[in-house]
Amino acid sequence: MAARMEAASRQFGLSILMTERFHELLSPEAQRYCRKVDVVTVKGSNIPMPIYTYETMQNQIFPALQVPKFSGLDLKTVLSQQALDYTPLDWTQDPDLVQLRIQSTLAFRTAFDGGLQCYLSGQWYQARTLLEQADLLMSGNDSGFDGPSRVLLQYMRARDWICPEGWKGCRPLTSK
C-alpha cells in the first residue's frame, strides 16, 4: 500500500499522501490539519478508501536549526527532546508547522471541501465550480495550482462533466 500511496502522491502533486487507516492513527489535533483529497479503489480491491494529505508548502526558507548556546548538546539530542516534549499545541504554535500550511486558508479549505463533497455525491456541476475556485486560491503555492483539485477536475472533464450512472462516490486509482 505504501508504494501505491507514493505513486499516487506524484499523480496528485503532493509531498504527503496517506490512507484513511493511517489518518485514523493520528491525534485529533493532527487530523484537523489533514485534508481528504479523494475516495479511491486500488488495484485488487473494490473497497472505497479515502485518502488524505497534510498541506506542505515546502519551497520556503526556514530558519536554520540550532542548538541553544552553551548547552553542550548536539542537534540530534535537542530534536529528540523536542519530540518527547510534544503537545497538541504544537500544531498551532510551532512556527515551522504553521508556515508549512500557510497556503491552506479557510477560503481554500471551504472551497475544496465543498467541491470534494459535491464530487463524491455526484453533483459535478457544483463540484467543478468549487474545485476551480480552490485551484485558483492555490495559485501562489509551490506549483502554482492545487494538485488534488486538478486531478478531480481532470477526471470529471474526461467524462464531459457528467457523473456516471451508478456513481458510488469513488474512482479507481491509476498511477502514472
Disulfide bonds with the S-S distance in Angstrom:
none
